[in-house]
Amino acid sequence: MKESHFKNKILELIEKEWPISITQIALNLGIHHSGANENKRKAAVSKIVYHANKLKKEGRIYGKKIGGSQVLWPTNIEKLRILHELLEGM
């Protein structure tokens, strides 16, 4: 799978199922199975983290570390959240 195609699939999944964790993305894309060994799990998560960081740098998604998990959501949702906070302050 080409890198840009894979990154777009991750973005589509984040936009469809936000908020979503890295592990949930790997499970939904079928690259991490619940019975997989530790090395395969780490490889799958690392691949998602790499592309998620690229999407963050491009300003297409936001993320936050909650406990031991990275949770991601689309930029347009973050804009709505900020707008909501501004309207509540009025």
C-alpha positions in Angstrom: 0.0 0.0 0.0 1.4 3.4 -1.0 2.3 5.7 1.9 -0.1 8.5 0.8 -2.9 6.1 0.3 -2.3 4.6 3.8 -2.2 8.1 5.3 -5.5 9.0 3.6 -7.1 5.8 4.9 -6.0 6.8 8.5 -7.4 10.3 8.0 -10.8 9.0 6.7 -11.0 6.7 9.7 -10.3 9.5 12.1 -12.9 11.7 10.4 -15.5 8.9 10.5 -14.9 7.5 14.0 -13.5 10.3 16.1 -12.3 10.4 18.8 -10.2 7.3 18.1 -7.0 5.8 19.6 -4.0 4.6 17.7 -4.8 1.0 18.6 -8.4 1.3 17.4 -7.1 2.6 14.1 -4.8 -0.4 13.7 -7.6 -2.8 14.6 -10.0 -1.1 12.1 -7.5 -1.2 9.3 -6.8 -4.8 10.0 -3.1 -4.4 10.7 -3.3 -5.4 14.3 -5.1 -8.6 15.4 -6.2 -9.1 19.0 -4.2 -12.3 19.2 -1.0 -10.9 17.6 2.3 -11.2 19.4 4.0 -8.2 21.0 6.4 -7.4 18.1 3.6 -7.3 15.5 1.5 -5.1 17.8 4.4 -2.7 18.3 5.1 -2.6 14.6 1.4 -1.8 13.8 1.1 0.9 16.4 4.4 2.5 15.2 3.2 2.6 11.7 0.0 4.4 12.7 1.9 6.8 15.1 4.3 7.8 12.2 1.4 8.7 9.9 -0.6 10.4 12.7 2.4 12.6 13.5 2.6 13.5 9.8 -1.1 14.4 9.7 -0.6 16.5 12.9 2.3 18.4 11.3 0.1 19.1 8.3 -2.6 20.5 10.6 -5.2 17.9 9.5 -5.8 16.3 12.9 -5.3 17.0 16.6 -4.3 14.6 19.3 -4.0 14.3 23.0 -2.3 11.7 25.2 -4.9 10.4 27.7 -3.4 7.9 30.1 -1.3 5.6 28.0 -3.2 6.1 24.8 -3.0 8.8 22.0 -6.5 10.0 21.1 -7.0 11.7 17.7 -9.8 13.8 16.1 -10.1 15.9 13.0 -9.2 19.6 12.8 -12.7 20.7 11.9 -13.9 19.2 15.2 -11.3 21.2 17.1 -12.5 24.4 15.4 -16.0 23.6 16.5 -14.8 23.0 20.1 -13.0 26.4 20.2 -16.1 28.1 18.7 -18.3 26.5 21.4 -16.0 27.7 24.2 -16.1 31.3 22.8 -19.9 31.2 22.6 -20.2 29.9 26.2 -18.0 32.8 27.4 -20.5 35.4 26.0 
